[in-house]
Amino acid sequence: MCTRFNCPKANGCFRIRAETDENQHYDSFIALCNEDSGYKYYMKIRPEDKVLEMEEILKNINLPENKSLEIGIFEA
């Protein structure tokens, strides 16, 4: 899962909008998925994918249990 919520491709990317589970790992993909790399790790959302709305994601990143996501820390 990606935590780079300000990415220009965020709204259409499955790595950001996918439904999560307790075993999910997070990363910001800053050095790997950007304009210079051609957004190499961008995953287009398919019609059958279950995704969250960006408004819901952005609202929830400020919850205390998600503090590490807000600052882009990788959780293992």
Stockholm file with secondary structure:
# STOCKHOLM 1.0

chainA/1-76         MCTRFNCPKANGCFRIRAETDENQHYDSFIALCNEDSGYKYYMKIRPEDKVLEMEEILKNINLPENKSLEIGIFEA
#=GR chainA/1-76 SS CBCCTTCTTGGGBHHHHBCCCTTCCBBCCTTTSSTTTTSTTCCBCCTTCCBCCHHHHHHHTTSGGGHHHHTTCCBC
#=GC SS_cons        CBCCTTCTTGGGBHHHHBCCCTTCCBBCCTTTSSTTTTSTTCCBCCTTCCBCCHHHHHHHTTSGGGHHHHTTCCBC
//
